[in-house]
Amino acid sequence: MQIDNALIDQALKLKPQEKLLMVELLMQSLDKPDEQIAEIWLQEAERRLHAYQSGHCKGIPVEEVFGEPL
């Protein structure tokens, strides 16, 4: 992978607010959800909800999970 040094030089000359915006935009470009994984998690969440609602598994009180009341 080659990095365009001229582009880097331009980025380094930006004002702090502009650099922050550029970083945020770059991070957003990396954070694209994977539709296939999202669908698998949705199915798993629905399976777990159905198991809970049908009595096949029990919930755990929040105090037990986090160690203190919320």
A tleap script that builds the chain and sets N, CA, C and O, in Angstrom:
source leaprc.protein.ff14SB
mol = sequence {
  NMET GLN ILE ASP ASN ALA LEU ILE ASP GLN
  ALA LEU LYS LEU LYS PRO GLN GLU LYS LEU
  LEU MET VAL GLU LEU LEU MET GLN SER LEU
  ASP LYS PRO ASP GLU GLN ILE ALA GLU ILE
  TRP LEU GLN GLU ALA GLU ARG ARG LEU HIE
  ALA TYR GLN SER GLY HIE CYS LYS GLY ILE
  PRO VAL GLU GLU VAL PHE GLY GLU PRO CLEU
}
set mol.1.N position { 0.843 -1.172 0.000 }
set mol.1.CA position { 0.000 0.000 0.000 }
set mol.1.C position { 0.887 1.232 0.000 }
set mol.1.O position { 1.817 1.339 0.799 }
set mol.2.N position { 0.600 2.147 -0.886 }
set mol.2.CA position { 1.347 3.392 -0.926 }
set mol.2.C position { 0.495 4.510 -0.356 }
set mol.2.O position { -0.709 4.583 -0.603 }
set mol.3.N position { 1.133 5.375 0.406 }
set mol.3.CA position { 0.447 6.525 0.980 }
set mol.3.C position { 0.896 7.764 0.222 }
set mol.3.O position { 2.088 7.971 -0.001 }
set mol.4.N position { -0.059 8.573 -0.167 }
set mol.4.CA position { 0.231 9.808 -0.895 }
set mol.4.C position { 0.759 10.837 0.103 }
set mol.4.O position { -0.002 11.392 0.895 }
set mol.5.N position { 2.072 11.085 0.057 }
set mol.5.CA position { 2.691 12.013 0.999 }
set mol.5.C position { 2.130 13.424 0.875 }
set mol.5.O position { 2.035 14.136 1.875 }
set mol.6.N position { 1.761 13.836 -0.325 }
set mol.6.CA position { 1.179 15.165 -0.509 }
set mol.6.C position { -0.157 15.259 0.232 }
set mol.6.O position { -0.470 16.287 0.832 }
set mol.7.N position { -0.931 14.191 0.185 }
set mol.7.CA position { -2.208 14.168 0.901 }
set mol.7.C position { -1.981 14.250 2.405 }
set mol.7.O position { -2.695 14.967 3.107 }
set mol.8.N position { -0.995 13.522 2.895 }
set mol.8.CA position { -0.665 13.558 4.325 }
set mol.8.C position { -0.212 14.958 4.722 }
set mol.8.O position { -0.624 15.470 5.763 }
set mol.9.N position { 0.629 15.577 3.907 }
set mol.9.CA position { 1.101 16.936 4.197 }
set mol.9.C position { -0.065 17.913 4.259 }
set mol.9.O position { -0.105 18.781 5.132 }
set mol.10.N position { -1.011 17.775 3.341 }
set mol.10.CA position { -2.191 18.648 3.365 }
set mol.10.C position { -3.014 18.422 4.625 }
set mol.10.O position { -3.481 19.378 5.244 }
set mol.11.N position { -3.190 17.180 5.000 }
set mol.11.CA position { -3.981 16.860 6.189 }
set mol.11.C position { -3.329 17.432 7.446 }
set mol.11.O position { -4.018 17.920 8.342 }
set mol.12.N position { -2.013 17.370 7.507 }
set mol.12.CA position { -1.309 17.878 8.690 }
set mol.12.C position { -1.381 19.398 8.802 }
set mol.12.O position { -1.166 19.947 9.883 }
set mol.13.N position { -1.678 20.074 7.713 }
set mol.13.CA position { -1.788 21.539 7.724 }
set mol.13.C position { -3.193 22.020 8.092 }
set mol.13.O position { -3.417 23.220 8.253 }
set mol.14.N position { -4.127 21.096 8.224 }
set mol.14.CA position { -5.495 21.463 8.568 }
set mol.14.C position { -5.582 22.029 9.973 }
set mol.14.O position { -4.727 21.766 10.819 }
set mol.15.N position { -6.629 22.813 10.210 }
set mol.15.CA position { -6.921 23.315 11.556 }
set mol.15.C position { -7.365 22.125 12.408 }
set mol.15.O position { -7.842 21.124 11.874 }
set mol.16.N position { -7.211 22.229 13.726 }
set mol.16.CA position { -7.607 21.101 14.599 }
set mol.16.C position { -9.038 20.623 14.361 }
set mol.16.O position { -9.286 19.418 14.336 }
set mol.17.N position { -9.987 21.553 14.184 }
set mol.17.CA position { -11.379 21.148 13.971 }
set mol.17.C position { -11.525 20.384 12.653 }
set mol.17.O position { -12.301 19.433 12.562 }
set mol.18.N position { -10.776 20.806 11.641 }
set mol.18.CA position { -10.840 20.126 10.350 }
set mol.18.C position { -10.219 18.735 10.434 }
set mol.18.O position { -10.702 17.787 9.816 }
set mol.19.N position { -9.139 18.630 11.210 }
set mol.19.CA position { -8.516 17.310 11.409 }
set mol.19.C position { -9.481 16.376 12.112 }
set mol.19.O position { -9.604 15.207 11.749 }
set mol.20.N position { -10.164 16.898 13.121 }
set mol.20.CA position { -11.126 16.076 13.858 }
set mol.20.C position { -12.235 15.591 12.933 }
set mol.20.O position { -12.626 14.424 12.981 }
set mol.21.N position { -12.740 16.486 12.094 }
set mol.21.CA position { -13.781 16.090 11.147 }
set mol.21.C position { -13.262 15.016 10.200 }
set mol.21.O position { -13.970 14.054 9.901 }
set mol.22.N position { -12.037 15.175 9.732 }
set mol.22.CA position { -11.464 14.183 8.819 }
set mol.22.C position { -11.329 12.826 9.515 }
set mol.22.O position { -11.641 11.789 8.930 }
set mol.23.N position { -10.869 12.840 10.749 }
set mol.23.CA position { -10.731 11.585 11.496 }
set mol.23.C position { -12.088 10.928 11.684 }
set mol.23.O position { -12.224 9.718 11.501 }
set mol.24.N position { -13.101 11.720 12.048 }
set mol.24.CA position { -14.442 11.167 12.238 }
set mol.24.C position { -14.968 10.551 10.944 }
set mol.24.O position { -15.560 9.473 10.964 }
set mol.25.N position { -14.754 11.228 9.834 }
set mol.25.CA position { -15.228 10.701 8.554 }
set mol.25.C position { -14.490 9.425 8.171 }
set mol.25.O position { -15.097 8.486 7.655 }
set mol.26.N position { -13.187 9.387 8.421 }
set mol.26.CA position { -12.423 8.172 8.134 }
set mol.26.C position { -12.887 7.015 9.003 }
set mol.26.O position { -13.027 5.889 8.524 }
set mol.27.N position { -13.128 7.292 10.290 }
set mol.27.CA position { -13.597 6.243 11.195 }
set mol.27.C position { -14.967 5.724 10.754 }
set mol.27.O position { -15.213 4.518 10.778 }
set mol.28.N position { -15.849 6.626 10.354 }
set mol.28.CA position { -17.176 6.200 9.887 }
set mol.28.C position { -17.064 5.319 8.652 }
set mol.28.O position { -17.840 4.380 8.479 }
set mol.29.N position { -16.097 5.624 7.795 }
set mol.29.CA position { -15.945 4.828 6.586 }
set mol.29.C position { -15.491 3.405 6.899 }
set mol.29.O position { -15.727 2.491 6.109 }
set mol.30.N position { -14.840 3.213 8.048 }
set mol.30.CA position { -14.387 1.883 8.450 }
set mol.30.C position { -15.463 1.109 9.199 }
set mol.30.O position { -15.400 -0.116 9.305 }
set mol.31.N position { -16.451 1.832 9.716 }
set mol.31.CA position { -17.451 1.237 10.588 }
set mol.31.C position { -18.727 0.892 9.819 }
set mol.31.O position { -19.823 1.293 10.209 }
set mol.32.N position { -18.578 0.162 8.750 }
set mol.32.CA position { -19.733 -0.262 7.951 }
set mol.32.C position { -20.253 -1.589 8.499 }
set mol.32.O position { -19.496 -2.553 8.617 }
set mol.33.N position { -21.542 -1.641 8.835 }
set mol.33.CA position { -22.076 -2.900 9.357 }
set mol.33.C position { -22.106 -3.983 8.277 }
set mol.33.O position { -22.328 -3.708 7.098 }
set mol.34.N position { -21.885 -5.183 8.703 }
set mol.34.CA position { -21.967 -6.341 7.817 }
set mol.34.C position { -23.405 -6.859 7.906 }
set mol.34.O position { -23.835 -7.348 8.950 }
set mol.35.N position { -24.131 -6.746 6.811 }
set mol.35.CA position { -25.547 -7.111 6.796 }
set mol.35.C position { -25.772 -8.571 7.178 }
set mol.35.O position { -26.752 -8.891 7.851 }
set mol.36.N position { -24.879 -9.449 6.757 }
set mol.36.CA position { -25.032 -10.874 7.055 }
set mol.36.C position { -24.875 -11.117 8.554 }
set mol.36.O position { -25.642 -11.880 9.142 }
set mol.37.N position { -23.888 -10.474 9.176 }
set mol.37.CA position { -23.683 -10.631 10.619 }
set mol.37.C position { -24.845 -10.016 11.387 }
set mol.37.O position { -25.304 -10.586 12.377 }
set mol.38.N position { -25.325 -8.857 10.939 }
set mol.38.CA position { -26.466 -8.215 11.602 }
set mol.38.C position { -27.683 -9.128 11.570 }
set mol.38.O position { -28.411 -9.218 12.558 }
set mol.39.N position { -27.916 -9.804 10.454 }
set mol.39.CA position { -29.050 -10.718 10.335 }
set mol.39.C position { -28.890 -11.920 11.273 }
set mol.39.O position { -29.863 -12.358 11.887 }
set mol.40.N position { -27.690 -12.446 11.383 }
set mol.40.CA position { -27.431 -13.574 12.288 }
set mol.40.C position { -27.701 -13.160 13.729 }
set mol.40.O position { -28.321 -13.910 14.483 }
set mol.41.N position { -27.235 -11.955 14.122 }
set mol.41.CA position { -27.476 -11.489 15.488 }
set mol.41.C position { -28.961 -11.248 15.744 }
set mol.41.O position { -29.455 -11.537 16.834 }
set mol.42.N position { -29.674 -10.725 14.756 }
set mol.42.CA position { -31.112 -10.518 14.907 }
set mol.42.C position { -31.819 -11.849 15.145 }
set mol.42.O position { -32.670 -11.951 16.029 }
set mol.43.N position { -31.473 -12.863 14.365 }
set mol.43.CA position { -32.073 -14.187 14.548 }
set mol.43.C position { -31.754 -14.751 15.927 }
set mol.43.O position { -32.617 -15.353 16.567 }
set mol.44.N position { -30.523 -14.559 16.388 }
set mol.44.CA position { -30.125 -15.052 17.715 }
set mol.44.C position { -30.898 -14.330 18.817 }
set mol.44.O position { -31.355 -14.957 19.773 }
set mol.45.N position { -31.043 -13.023 18.681 }
set mol.45.CA position { -31.792 -12.250 19.677 }
set mol.45.C position { -33.245 -12.704 19.729 }
set mol.45.O position { -33.816 -12.847 20.810 }
set mol.46.N position { -33.840 -12.928 18.569 }
set mol.46.CA position { -35.224 -13.404 18.526 }
set mol.46.C position { -35.340 -14.800 19.133 }
set mol.46.O position { -36.312 -15.086 19.833 }
set mol.47.N position { -34.364 -15.673 18.875 }
set mol.47.CA position { -34.368 -17.025 19.445 }
set mol.47.C position { -34.301 -16.958 20.966 }
set mol.47.O position { -35.018 -17.678 21.661 }
set mol.48.N position { -33.425 -16.079 21.481 }
set mol.48.CA position { -33.288 -15.945 22.937 }
set mol.48.C position { -34.540 -15.346 23.566 }
set mol.48.O position { -34.960 -15.775 24.641 }
set mol.49.N position { -35.140 -14.358 22.903 }
set mol.49.CA position { -36.370 -13.766 23.420 }
set mol.49.C position { -37.479 -14.813 23.474 }
set mol.49.O position { -38.196 -14.904 24.470 }
set mol.50.N position { -37.624 -15.595 22.419 }
set mol.50.CA position { -38.649 -16.645 22.387 }
set mol.50.C position { -38.401 -17.666 23.505 }
set mol.50.O position { -39.346 -18.104 24.162 }
set mol.51.N position { -37.146 -18.043 23.721 }
set mol.51.CA position { -36.824 -19.002 24.788 }
set mol.51.C position { -37.204 -18.428 26.147 }
set mol.51.O position { -37.718 -19.144 27.006 }
set mol.52.N position { -36.953 -17.150 26.341 }
set mol.52.CA position { -37.301 -16.505 27.621 }
set mol.52.C position { -38.818 -16.436 27.779 }
set mol.52.O position { -39.357 -16.793 28.827 }
set mol.53.N position { -39.507 -15.972 26.723 }
set mol.53.CA position { -40.961 -15.816 26.801 }
set mol.53.C position { -41.674 -17.152 26.971 }
set mol.53.O position { -42.736 -17.209 27.591 }
set mol.54.N position { -41.111 -18.217 26.434 }
set mol.54.CA position { -41.754 -19.528 26.529 }
set mol.54.C position { -41.377 -20.271 27.806 }
set mol.54.O position { -41.870 -21.371 28.057 }
set mol.55.N position { -40.497 -19.667 28.616 }
set mol.55.CA position { -40.117 -20.280 29.885 }
set mol.55.C position { -38.994 -21.291 29.783 }
set mol.55.O position { -38.709 -21.985 30.759 }
set mol.56.N position { -38.351 -21.396 28.639 }
set mol.56.CA position { -37.253 -22.349 28.477 }
set mol.56.C position { -35.949 -21.858 29.095 }
set mol.56.O position { -35.004 -22.630 29.256 }
set mol.57.N position { -35.901 -20.581 29.437 }
set mol.57.CA position { -34.739 -20.061 30.167 }
set mol.57.C position { -35.219 -18.940 31.066 }
set mol.57.O position { -36.261 -18.332 30.820 }
set mol.58.N position { -34.448 -18.671 32.114 }
set mol.58.CA position { -34.817 -17.645 33.081 }
set mol.58.C position { -33.946 -16.417 32.877 }
set mol.58.O position { -32.831 -16.498 32.360 }
set mol.59.N position { -34.480 -15.285 33.293 }
set mol.59.CA position { -33.694 -14.062 33.290 }
set mol.59.C position { -32.831 -13.997 34.539 }
set mol.59.O position { -33.063 -14.725 35.504 }
set mol.60.N position { -31.848 -13.134 34.515 }
set mol.60.CA position { -30.971 -12.915 35.661 }
set mol.60.C position { -31.207 -11.501 36.151 }
set mol.60.O position { -31.127 -10.564 35.356 }
set mol.61.N position { -31.497 -11.309 37.446 }
set mol.61.CA position { -31.728 -9.958 37.955 }
set mol.61.C position { -30.518 -9.055 37.708 }
set mol.61.O position { -29.370 -9.493 37.787 }
set mol.62.N position { -30.801 -7.791 37.408 }
set mol.62.CA position { -29.739 -6.837 37.095 }
set mol.62.C position { -28.735 -6.721 38.236 }
set mol.62.O position { -27.541 -6.544 37.994 }
set mol.63.N position { -29.208 -6.819 39.477 }
set mol.63.CA position { -28.302 -6.728 40.628 }
set mol.63.C position { -27.282 -7.856 40.610 }
set mol.63.O position { -26.125 -7.669 40.987 }
set mol.64.N position { -27.720 -9.016 40.171 }
set mol.64.CA position { -26.817 -10.159 40.109 }
set mol.64.C position { -25.800 -10.000 38.971 }
set mol.64.O position { -24.648 -10.418 39.093 }
set mol.65.N position { -26.231 -9.407 37.897 }
set mol.65.CA position { -25.331 -9.219 36.741 }
set mol.65.C position { -24.287 -8.157 37.050 }
set mol.65.O position { -23.094 -8.371 36.837 }
set mol.66.N position { -24.739 -7.001 37.557 }
set mol.66.CA position { -23.838 -5.864 37.754 }
set mol.66.C position { -23.358 -5.719 39.192 }
set mol.66.O position { -22.464 -4.918 39.467 }
set mol.67.N position { -23.935 -6.477 40.103 }
set mol.67.CA position { -23.471 -6.446 41.488 }
set mol.67.C position { -24.057 -5.332 42.326 }
set mol.67.O position { -23.732 -5.222 43.508 }
set mol.68.N position { -24.917 -4.496 41.746 }
set mol.68.CA position { -25.550 -3.431 42.498 }
set mol.68.C position { -26.827 -3.019 41.788 }
set mol.68.O position { -26.942 -3.192 40.575 }
set mol.69.N position { -27.792 -2.475 42.528 }
set mol.69.CA position { -29.033 -2.049 41.886 }
set mol.69.C position { -28.802 -0.839 40.989 }
set mol.69.O position { -27.955 0.008 41.274 }
set mol.70.N position { -29.559 -0.771 39.910 }
set mol.70.CA position { -29.439 0.395 39.015 }
set mol.70.C position { -30.501 1.397 39.312 }
set mol.70.O position { -30.562 2.442 38.665 }
savepdb mol mol.pdb
quit
